[in-house]
Amino acid sequence: MNIIVDNIKFAYNGTPVLKDLDCNINKGELIAIVGPNGSGKSTLIKCMNGILSPQKGVVKISGEDIKKHKLQELAKNIAYVPQNKTRQTPVTVFDTVLLGRKPYISWKPSENDLEIATDIIDKLQLNSIALKDINKLSGGQQQMVYIARALAQQPEIILLDEPTANLDLKHTIEIMDKLSNLCSKGLTVVVALHDINLAIRYASNIMMLKNGKVFAYGGKEVITEDNLEFLYDIKVNIVKNDDNFHVIPTELLKP
């Protein structure tokens, strides 16, 4: 399932955030949206999910406007993992993952719903914490549980807003490895990231967003010193090693 964002505009209280934005995301890609704070990354993801409605333009999945889908049906195609989670009342990891089956449940969970939640917990190696209160887990464990909940929706597209924020290196790599593996199995993943080096390492394509507009979109060829200096207003060095490279910030650009 692909996503087409066609000439969307979005403003908060008259303040433009997204401006005539276009992009096309294909099935099985891992797309990293990068850019400075306030560039519109989170807003774009919420427009893709139907949480926000653009004042102009359209978001399509498989060629059809997402507005034509009822929310329950849309949730079967697109899952969303937000950046900020509010503290919950005590609830187990298993029950949190089972909540991902909500679009399919009419009255109470079926045996199939329970089996799907169990299988996802097993595949993401969450068995040892399945009966623990999610509020008592580490940030990395919680994030993996929220990804498990999203996968329980059995979506074709998963949207994540800064899934590695405030995580240590181990949990960061663990989560990005999981997302990359899911893409290899056909899931489309769109992830907003602050870490440009994570984007380089994992993304099929990178979308550079600044002031509500896409100014570069593509593979590693878009990772140039000129592009990064324009994106972040900072001087950088790009260190290359065969097909791999790493961005090292050096100094702020003078205004």
C-alpha positions in Angstrom: 0.0 0.0 0.0 1.5 3.4 -1.0 0.9 6.9 0.3 0.5 9.9 -2.0 0.5 13.4 -0.4 -0.8 15.8 -3.0 -0.2 19.5 -2.7 -1.3 19.7 1.0 -1.4 22.9 3.0 -2.0 23.0 6.8 -2.0 25.9 9.2 -2.5 26.1 13.0 -4.7 29.2 13.8 -3.8 30.8 10.5 0.0 30.1 10.9 1.2 28.0 7.9 3.0 24.8 8.9 2.8 22.7 5.6 3.0 24.5 2.3 2.1 22.9 -1.0 3.7 19.7 0.1 4.0 16.6 -2.2 5.5 13.2 -1.8 4.9 9.6 -2.9 5.8 6.7 -0.6 5.9 3.2 -2.0 5.0 -0.1 -0.4 7.8 -1.6 1.7 9.8 1.6 2.0 11.2 3.0 5.2 11.0 6.7 4.8 12.8 9.0 7.3 11.4 12.6 7.6 14.2 14.8 8.9 14.4 18.5 9.6 14.7 21.0 12.4 12.2 21.6 15.2 9.1 23.3 13.8 9.7 22.1 10.2 6.4 20.3 10.1 7.5 16.6 10.6 4.8 15.8 13.2 2.1 17.7 11.4 2.8 15.8 8.2 2.6 12.5 9.9 -0.7 13.4 11.5 -2.1 14.5 8.2 -1.0 11.2 6.7 -2.9 9.4 9.4 -6.1 11.5 9.2 -5.7 13.0 12.7 -5.3 16.4 11.0 -7.2 17.5 7.9 -5.2 19.7 5.5 -6.9 22.9 4.5 -5.9 22.2 0.9 -4.8 19.1 -1.0 -5.3 15.4 -0.3 -3.6 12.4 1.2 -4.3 9.1 -0.6 -3.6 5.5 0.2 -3.8 3.1 -2.8 -5.1 6.0 -4.9 -8.1 6.8 -2.6 -8.5 9.9 -0.4 -8.2 8.8 3.2 -11.2 11.0 4.0 -13.4 8.4 2.3 -12.4 5.8 4.8 -14.2 5.5 8.2 -11.8 5.9 11.1 -12.2 2.2 12.1 -11.4 1.1 8.5 -8.5 3.5 8.3 -7.1 2.1 11.5 -6.9 -1.3 9.8 -4.6 0.1 7.1 -2.6 2.8 9.0 -1.1 2.6 12.6 0.3 5.5 14.4 2.9 5.7 17.2 3.0 9.2 18.7 6.0 10.8 20.2 4.5 11.8 23.5 2.4 9.3 25.5 0.4 10.3 28.5 0.9 8.3 31.7 -1.7 5.5 31.8 -3.7 3.9 34.6 -2.1 0.6 35.5 -2.4 -1.7 32.5 -0.3 -4.7 31.5 1.8 -5.0 28.4 -0.4 -7.7 27.1 -3.6 -5.6 27.5 -1.8 -2.6 25.9 -0.9 -4.7 22.8 -4.4 -6.1 22.7 -5.8 -2.6 22.4 -4.3 -2.6 18.9 -7.1 -5.0 18.0 -9.8 -2.4 18.8 -10.7 -1.7 15.1 -11.6 -5.4 14.8 -13.4 -5.9 18.1 -17.2 -5.5 18.2 -17.9 -6.6 21.8 -15.1 -8.5 23.3 -11.7 -9.9 22.0 -12.0 -13.1 20.1 -9.6 -16.0 20.3 -8.1 -14.7 17.1 -7.5 -11.3 18.7 -5.8 -12.9 21.7 -3.7 -15.1 19.4 -2.5 -12.1 17.3 -1.5 -10.1 20.4 0.3 -13.2 21.8 2.1 -13.8 18.6 3.3 -10.2 18.3 4.5 -10.2 21.9 6.4 -13.3 21.1 8.0 -12.0 17.9 9.1 -8.7 19.5 10.5 -10.7 22.5 8.3 -9.1 25.1 7.2 -12.3 26.8 9.2 -11.7 30.0 7.3 -8.4 30.6 3.9 -9.3 29.1 2.2 -9.2 32.6 4.0 -6.1 33.9 2.5 -2.7 34.3 3.6 -0.6 31.3 4.1 2.4 33.5 6.9 0.6 35.3 8.9 -0.2 32.2 11.9 1.7 30.8 11.5 4.1 28.0 12.9 1.7 25.4 10.6 -1.1 26.6 7.6 1.1 26.5 8.4 2.2 23.0 8.6 -1.4 21.8 5.3 -2.1 23.5 3.6 0.8 21.6 5.1 -0.5 18.3 3.7 -3.9 19.2 0.3 -2.3 19.8 0.5 -0.7 16.4 1.4 -4.0 14.7 -1.6 -5.6 16.4 -3.7 -3.5 14.1 -2.2 -5.5 11.3 -1.7 -2.3 9.2 0.0 -2.0 5.9 1.5 1.4 6.9 3.0 2.4 10.3 3.7 6.0 11.1 6.1 6.9 13.9 6.9 10.3 15.4 10.4 10.3 17.0 10.3 6.7 18.2 13.9 6.8 19.4 13.6 10.1 21.4 15.2 9.9 24.8 16.4 6.3 24.2 19.8 5.0 24.8 21.9 3.7 21.9 21.0 0.0 22.5 17.2 0.6 22.5 17.6 3.0 19.6 19.3 0.4 17.4 16.9 -2.3 18.6 13.9 -0.4 17.5 15.3 0.7 14.2 16.4 -2.8 13.4 12.8 -4.0 14.1 11.4 -1.4 11.8 13.8 -2.2 9.1 13.0 -5.9 9.4 9.3 -5.1 9.1 9.9 -3.2 5.9 11.7 -6.2 4.4 8.4 -8.1 4.9 6.4 -5.5 3.0 5.3 -3.1 5.7 5.5 0.6 4.7 7.2 2.6 7.5 7.3 6.4 7.8 9.3 7.7 10.7 10.2 11.3 11.8 13.7 11.4 13.1 16.1 14.0 14.6 19.2 11.9 14.1 20.4 12.2 10.5 22.8 9.4 10.9 20.0 7.0 11.9 18.2 8.1 8.8 21.2 7.4 6.6 21.7 4.0 8.1 18.1 2.7 7.9 16.0 4.7 5.4 15.2 3.7 1.9 14.6 7.3 1.2 15.1 10.5 3.2 12.7 13.4 3.1 14.2 16.7 4.1 11.6 19.1 5.4 12.2 22.8 6.3 9.6 25.5 6.8 6.8 23.2 5.8 8.3 22.3 2.4 10.2 19.3 1.0 13.4 20.6 -0.5 15.1 17.3 -1.0 13.7 13.7 -1.2 15.7 10.6 -2.3 18.3 8.1 -1.3 21.8 8.8 0.0 22.4 11.1 -2.9 20.5 13.8 -1.0 23.0 13.7 1.9 25.3 16.5 0.8 27.0 19.1 2.9 25.1 21.9 1.1 21.7 20.2 1.8 22.5 19.6 5.5 23.9 23.0 6.0 20.7 24.5 4.6 18.5 22.1 6.5 20.0 22.7 10.0 21.9 26.0 9.6 25.1 24.3 10.7 28.4 23.4 9.0 29.0 19.6 8.7 31.6 17.2 7.5 30.5 14.0 5.7 32.9 11.1 6.4 32.7 8.3 3.8 33.7 4.7 4.1 32.9 2.7 1.0 29.1 2.8 0.7 28.6 4.1 4.3 29.0 7.6 5.6 28.5 9.6 8.7 27.6 13.2 9.3 29.6 15.2 11.8 28.5 18.7 12.8 31.3 21.2 13.1 30.0 24.7 13.7 26.9 26.9 13.6 26.4 29.0 10.5 26.6 32.7 11.3 23.2 34.5 10.8 
